[in-house]
């Protein structure tokens, strides 16, 4: 649960010139975030109330207790928490604006992709945006942005979108999701399925920096994924380490060198192989996934 603002230890004024994490470098996290917030203030039909609260990796736990490690593992650098009141907001109603600098677009994608569900309502804003029960989540470049309405949620929907639009306008534009998961093919990629796992893909410590996306084949969904291992020997080592972690009776080992195939609980059939510096694989019904994986391996040659 988020602690109340009164319990948060670190606070700084929006245009303050000192404090942990501050830097005069033009692309340093806090000055860059300050410029974004300044752009929001200039465009949004309302105003910020109170100070901006700043959080770094060392004290993020004060704001997202129990989740700080998740953000830090994905590359988190800085969070700016601020509260905004619309011109027409009811008494006591406001919107929390949290802008997380995730260090890179793939770090932001890692966080936002995890928030997708089959019921997610997408909004055409930024690189990707989701309506939530009480606000909106979005990715713009290397920033993960979360907006939460406090009191009068329904009455603040327009203001939430105005805030989100102002953030997108002020923040540097970033690459599309499908560009972030290249070399996976963009053609045939199911919408809103590009994802990035900074670490622990499929719950395995050896599978990090994984790019993946889903494809519809013969009415069935197949997930393709790739890892840039750096060189061929490392890719083979990763396959070998992965093999050591799978159940004792893998099913239907594919006729490929340096490969594995097995059934992963709650996921389905997983097939993977080393191809040059890449570890590439597919998740889905083997007969449907095999041709798609073969096509991917050809792209990686």
C-alpha positions in Angstrom: 0.0 0.0 0.0 1.1 3.6 -0.7 2.0 5.5 2.5 0.2 8.8 3.2 2.1 11.9 2.0 2.6 12.9 5.7 4.7 9.8 6.2 7.0 10.4 3.2 10.4 11.5 4.3 12.0 13.1 1.2 10.5 16.3 -0.3 11.8 19.0 -2.6 10.4 21.9 -4.4 9.9 21.5 -8.1 12.6 23.9 -9.1 14.8 23.3 -6.1 18.5 23.4 -6.8 19.9 20.9 -4.3 19.2 17.6 -2.6 19.9 13.9 -3.3 19.8 13.0 -6.9 20.0 16.6 -8.2 22.4 17.4 -11.0 23.2 20.3 -13.3 23.8 17.9 -16.2 21.2 18.7 -18.9 20.1 15.1 -19.3 20.3 14.1 -15.6 17.1 12.6 -14.3 15.9 15.4 -12.0 16.4 18.4 -14.4 14.8 16.4 -17.2 11.9 15.5 -14.9 11.6 19.1 -13.8 11.3 20.3 -17.4 8.5 17.7 -18.0 6.6 18.9 -14.9 7.1 22.5 -16.1 5.6 21.6 -19.4 2.7 20.0 -17.7 2.1 23.1 -15.5 2.0 25.2 -18.7 -0.5 23.1 -20.5 -2.9 21.5 -18.0 -6.2 23.1 -17.1 -5.4 23.2 -13.4 -2.5 23.5 -11.1 -0.1 21.6 -9.0 -0.7 21.7 -5.2 2.1 21.4 -2.8 5.7 20.3 -3.4 7.0 17.6 -5.7 8.2 14.6 -3.8 11.4 13.0 -5.1 12.4 9.3 -4.7 15.6 7.5 -5.7 16.4 3.8 -5.7 17.6 4.0 -2.1 14.3 5.4 -0.6 11.7 4.3 -3.1 10.5 1.8 -0.6 9.1 4.7 1.4 6.5 5.2 -1.4 6.0 1.7 -2.9 6.6 -0.5 0.0 7.2 -4.1 -1.1 7.5 -3.1 -4.8 10.7 -1.0 -4.8 13.0 -3.9 -5.8 10.8 -4.6 -8.8 11.2 -1.1 -10.1 14.9 -0.9 -9.3 15.6 -4.3 -11.0 14.0 -2.8 -14.2 16.3 0.2 -14.2 14.5 2.8 -12.0 16.4 6.0 -11.5 14.0 8.6 -10.1 10.3 9.2 -9.2 8.6 12.5 -9.1 5.3 12.4 -7.2 3.1 15.4 -7.4 -0.6 16.3 -6.9 -2.8 18.3 -9.2 -6.2 19.9 -9.0 -8.3 20.7 -12.0 -10.0 24.0 -12.5 -13.4 22.4 -12.2 -12.5 19.7 -9.6 -14.9 19.2 -6.7 -13.7 20.3 -3.2 -11.1 17.9 -1.9 -10.6 16.1 -5.3 -7.2 15.8 -6.9 -5.0 13.6 -9.1 -1.7 12.1 -8.1 0.8 12.2 -10.9 3.8 9.8 -10.6 6.5 9.9 -13.2 9.1 7.1 -13.0 12.3 7.5 -14.9 13.0 3.9 -15.7 16.4 4.6 -17.2 15.5 3.3 -20.7 12.4 2.7 -22.8 12.7 -1.1 -22.3 12.7 -0.5 -18.5 9.5 1.4 -18.8 8.1 -1.3 -21.1 8.9 -3.9 -18.6 6.8 -2.2 -16.0 3.8 -1.3 -18.2 3.6 -4.6 -20.0 3.2 -6.3 -16.6 0.1 -4.2 -16.0 -1.8 -5.6 -19.0 -4.7 -7.9 -18.5 -7.3 -9.3 -20.9 -9.6 -6.6 -19.6 -7.2 -3.7 -20.2 -8.8 -0.7 -21.9 -6.2 1.0 -24.1 -6.0 4.7 -24.9 -4.4 6.2 -27.9 -1.8 8.2 -26.1 2.0 8.1 -25.8 3.6 4.8 -26.7 0.9 2.9 -24.8 -1.7 3.9 -22.3 -4.2 2.0 -20.1 -7.3 3.2 -18.4 -7.5 2.0 -14.8 -10.3 1.8 -12.3 -9.0 5.1 -10.7 -6.9 6.7 -13.4 -4.4 5.9 -16.1 -1.0 4.2 -16.7 1.2 5.0 -19.7 4.6 4.7 -21.2 6.3 7.6 -23.0 9.9 7.0 -23.9 11.8 5.8 -20.9 9.1 7.0 -18.5 6.4 5.0 -16.8 3.6 7.3 -15.7 0.8 6.5 -13.3 -2.1 8.8 -12.6 -4.6 8.1 -9.7 -7.7 10.2 -8.9 -8.4 10.8 -5.3 -12.1 11.4 -4.6 -14.6 11.9 -7.4 -12.9 9.5 -9.8 -15.6 9.7 -12.5 -15.7 13.5 -12.3 -11.9 13.7 -12.9 -11.6 11.5 -15.9 -11.2 14.4 -18.3 -8.6 16.0 -16.1 -6.7 12.7 -15.8 -6.5 12.6 -19.6 -5.5 16.2 -19.8 -2.7 15.6 -17.4 -1.6 12.5 -19.3 -1.7 14.4 -22.6 0.4 17.2 -21.1 3.0 14.6 -19.9 3.2 13.0 -23.4 3.6 16.5 -25.0 6.4 17.5 -22.5 8.4 14.2 -22.4 10.8 13.1 -25.1 9.1 10.8 -27.6 10.3 7.2 -27.5 10.4 4.2 -29.8 7.4 2.1 -30.4 6.9 -1.2 -28.6 7.6 -3.3 -31.6 10.9 -1.4 -32.3 11.9 -2.3 -28.7 11.5 -6.0 -29.2 13.4 -6.2 -32.6 14.6 -8.5 -34.1 11.2 -10.1 -33.5 9.1 -9.5 -36.6 6.7 -6.6 -36.5 4.5 -8.2 -39.1 1.8 -10.3 -37.6 2.6 -9.1 -34.0 -0.6 -9.0 -31.9 -1.4 -5.5 -30.6 -0.2 -4.7 -27.1 1.9 -7.9 -26.7 5.4 -6.6 -27.1 7.1 -7.0 -23.7 10.5 -6.9 -22.0 11.7 -8.9 -19.0 14.7 -7.3 -17.4 15.4 -10.4 -15.3 13.9 -13.7 -14.3 11.9 -14.6 -17.5 9.7 -17.6 -16.7 11.0 -17.5 -13.2 14.6 -18.4 -14.2 17.6 -16.4 -13.0 19.5 -17.3 -16.2 17.0 -15.6 -18.5 17.4 -11.9 -18.5 16.9 -9.0 -20.9 14.2 -10.9 -22.8 12.3 -9.4 -25.7 9.0 -11.1 -26.5 5.7 -10.6 -28.4 2.7 -12.7 -29.3 1.5 -13.8 -32.8 -1.8 -15.2 -33.9 -1.3 -18.4 -36.0 -4.2 -20.6 -37.2 -6.4 -19.0 -34.6 -4.0 -19.8 -31.8 -1.5 -17.5 -29.9 2.2 -18.1 -29.9 4.8 -16.1 -28.0 8.2 -15.6 -29.6 11.2 -14.4 -27.5 14.8 -13.6 -28.0 17.8 -12.9 -25.8 21.0 -11.3 -27.1 23.6 -13.4 -25.3 26.5 -11.5 -26.8 28.2 -14.4 -28.5 27.5 -18.0 -29.6 29.3 -19.7 -26.7 27.3 -17.7 -24.2 24.0 -18.5 -26.0 24.8 -22.2 -25.8 25.8 -21.9 -22.1 22.4 -20.3 -21.4 20.6 -23.2 -23.1 22.6 -25.7 -21.1 21.8 -23.8 -17.8 18.2 -23.6 -18.7 18.1 -27.4 -19.4 19.4 -28.0 -16.0 16.4 -26.2 -14.5 13.6 -27.9 -16.4 11.6 -30.9 -15.2 13.3 -34.3 -15.4 11.2 -35.5 -18.4 11.1 -32.8 -21.1 8.6 -33.5 -23.8 9.4 -33.8 -27.5 13.0 -32.5 -27.8 13.2 -30.7 -31.1 15.6 -31.8 -33.8 17.8 -28.8 -33.3 21.3 -28.5 -31.8 21.6 -26.7 -28.5 17.9 -26.9 -28.0 15.2 -27.8 -25.5 11.5 -28.4 -25.4 9.3 -29.0 -22.3 6.0 -28.1 -20.7 6.2 -25.1 -18.3 3.5 -25.1 -15.7 0.8 -22.4 -16.3 2.6 -21.3 -19.5 2.5 -24.2 -22.0 5.0 -25.8 -24.2 8.3 -24.0 -24.4 10.9 -24.5 -27.2 14.2 -22.7 -27.3 17.5 -23.0 -29.1 20.8 -21.1 -29.6 21.2 -19.4 -32.9 24.5 -17.6 -33.2 24.6 -15.0 -30.4 20.9 -15.3 -29.9 18.8 -17.6 -27.6 15.4 -17.7 -29.4 12.3 -19.6 -28.5 8.5 -19.9 -28.7 5.8 -20.6 -26.3 2.7 -22.3 -27.5 1.3 -25.5 -29.1 4.3 -27.2 -30.7 2.8 -27.9 -34.1 1.8 -24.2 -34.5 4.9 -22.7 -32.8 7.5 -24.7 -34.7 7.1 -23.0 -38.1 7.0 -19.5 -36.5 10.2 -20.3 -34.5 11.8 -21.6 -37.7 11.0 -18.3 -39.4 12.5 -16.3 -36.5 15.7 -18.4 -36.6 16.1 -17.7 -40.3 15.9 -13.9 -39.5 18.6 -14.3 -36.9 21.1 -16.0 -39.3 
